[in-house]
Amino acid sequence: MKIVDLRTMRGPSYWSVKHHKLIVAKVDLQEFAGQWSNAVPGFAGRLMKLFPNIGTVQPGGMSGKQAAKHQPLTLEALNDGEPLGYVIQHVALELQRQAAMLVYWGKSYPAQEEGVEYVVFAYQEERAGRRAAEAAVEVVEAVCRKEKVDLKPIITELHEIREDEFFGPSTYSIVAEAASRNIPYIQLKNTSIIQLGYGVNQRRIWATTTSLTSHAGVEVAGNKNRTKAMLNDAGVPVPRGTTVYSEAGLRDAIDELGFPIVTKPLDGNHGKGATIRIMNWKDAAEGLKAAQVYSRAVIVEQFIEGFDFRLLVVNGKLIAAAKRTPAAVTGDGKSTIQKLIDEVNKDPRRGIGHEKVLTSIKADKHTLDILKARKLTLKSVLPAGEILYLKSTANISTGGTATDVTDQMHPYNVLMAERAAGIVGLDICGIDLMATDIAIPLNESRGAVIEVNAAPGFRMHIAPTEGLPRNVAAPVVDMLFPRGSTARIPIIAVTGTNGKTTTTRLIAHLVASKGYKVGFTTTDGIYIQGVQLQTGDCTGGQSAEFVLKDPTVNYAVLETARGGMLRSGLGFHSCDIAVVTNVAADHLGMRDIYTVEEMAAVKGVLPRTVRKNGWAVLNADDDLVYAMARTVDCRVALFSMNEHNPRILEHVEAGGVAAVYEEGYVTIYRNSYKLRIDRAAEFPVTFEGRAGFNIENCLAAALAGYLAGFESDDIKTALRTFVPSATKTPGRMNVYKFPKFDVIVDYAHNTAGITKFAEFMEATPATHKIGVVSGLGDRRDEDTLGFARIAGRIFDEVILRQDRDLRGKTKEFLREIMERGLRLDKPDLKITYIEKEPDAIAHVLKTAPQGAVITLFAEDIAAATAQLDEFERAV
């Protein structure tokens, strides 16, 4: 039993458009006869002993509607028989849930190979999901073999991954609030920074620091002396104090302030290194040492009697207030302190780190020092009713609790908090104050603002131990994206078997011509505002994110190929317009897509991501593409090369929008009206109307532009000014006119593509038509044979070469199958075999007769065009 392929989906994918974060594992189960749970004696009992509640929905894990549909794994079902792939799916999910990652969705089904299954399941943290897949296979195999299984180290490892990679409660609350408003987010690579929104409209957060947070404000808040001086000058009550660097300075401070005092590092945060309510010199010296672990400079100030309150101000307005209590236990007269801690930690709301609303109490060195000062140990027994505080600060992260007191705040204290945030200059500000009663004005209760914090934690407000939870993330998102603003930029995405690169470039050219700062992706690179910043096939999710993360881009046009969708899913969750050019037999047999119908399901992911009021632009001449209209949840527009296509006529009669090639024109149909854009022959990319496949691409681009709101004159001008060339459309109908002959460089690489190219060549006059072609190793044999057969029909002479990457095939095999296909309809076709592409090009340029048209189906487009440029300079 082993995983033979493991993929991570990060966006909408072939496996689910709705569930974006998925692990897809291809698991070889051939070793276990039958691959069903009831085929392995005792399997069900052993598995249920390991996971008694496998699949049971935990509180907060699902909505009521989802829970009603959910089917947990049961002993009865296992005994009746479940596929082992289905069992692995459930185990992978359960392992994550036991590590505090509440994920439930999954499915499994047989792969093409006998005894191999696909296991698909949701993950919360990517690394944890991949590890859960591996662990689930290990566990199920061990259960099959009756081997001992220890789940504890697996759960611990997954838990550690979660703690390392989870957003944290504060960040998560903001991200969740943004997502609820349909604001997209991207976690920037190798950082904890989250981008909300796309392109020029993006904002960023890092915990509760935002792209609007003032650096000066953070610096002021980080220097507690400066903060206190500024607040004091503005009339905000603060404790008296000073800064010391040594024990001598500490003695002078105590002489001036008296006891009780507080010591804390000058540049500290989250209560680190702070010691409160110091009553004697010995404890003061220890407090100095604890603070100097974090900062040489130590603040010594009066201890203000009262309770610890945290006030949260966002964008100048008080949002929430909480009373914080340090981690504590209450004696019962018989239990040790350690046992009392253990009892408190049994509270289901407590967990490790940030996994739950409360953190478990740890008896760390700080706690032991507190006990030692009171002449206690963890084995001591507290009298009944006595409260023992185990920490000197009230931070939730050290086991403290919080009670919401927002509604009890006196208006004077609200004003003081809002003024303090403004004085320091923070957009999100946590204000710590001590007071006997928050309902009494601070100046009357002899309370004081203790410190002001940048990047305050939200956990105590989101899920207080007692009191009303507050949605403190909402005002943060309101601040980042005020009413009337947008977080998104327009996205037009293009997919299909052929024509998608040219269509993408046509649309990008149209959008750029109207002054937008366009980012677009293609099979040859990523372009930002017309500048190529990445080379190579850039049609996957990472390339899409590259564009959407760029802070200068205000419009995205994204070519989206099958490879990226199958490898990691889309790089965006929704788009405004999706164009599907066609679906044909290409790359079948790769990544377990074996039929054209399955390929259509892959391509169909894209239109299913269009927002409700957006548009799916579909080819009405293609049965599989046209059928996608039934699967989308958006408006549909059609295009066709046939003005009499009944699908178009029916669609337009029903009030739909379409683009049609009629009487030589690219025309938009809307209701009973025709809007003629221009004669197709006027567009350079159509080569005077001979390149029917590019007329089709112009239809798709014109329709997308029309639906995006561009005027017909703008569309006409853009299509007229888009001139194909080796720099603008590398490998897409690049024509070189030499004195003796013409050369066309193209990327036709499948049967459908070369069939359409054949129509163009039929309409192209030439004394002799020569093709430089090769077989492709990543195609099925029947596809290679079909490609070769059509090439043989087109050309009077063929130069047969080899690609550098044969992708598992041999040179001899590819040569034989290509020669066989080329001669199927022309037994006497002249074929010259020259293995290397540069040599083949050099040969044809040397030997081509007057008036010939040479077609190079090149592997290395850049090298081929460079060779032609050099030849042009020589002639």
PyMOL commands that set and color helices and strands:
alter all, ss='L'
color gray80, all
select helices_A, chain A and resi 37-39+43-50+64-69+75-80+84-98+126-144+152-165+169-180+199-201+215-222+224-233+247-257+281-292+337-345+365-373+396-398+406-408+411-424+459-462+473-480+500-513+541-549+562-567+596-603+607-609+623-630+646-653+680-682+684-686+692-707+712-721+751-762+781-794+811-822+837-847+861-874
alter helices_A, ss='H'
color red, helices_A
select strands_A, chain A and resi 2-9+22-28+106-110+116-122+185-187+193-196+203-206+209-210+241-244+261-265+275-278+298-302+307-314+317-325+328-330+350-351+358-359+387-389+401-404+428-435+448-454+491-495+518-522+525-528+531-535+555-559+575-580+610-619+635-640+657-662+665-670+673-679+734-737+742-746+768-774+797-801+830-833+852-857
alter strands_A, ss='S'
color yellow, strands_A
deselect
rebuild
show_as cartoon
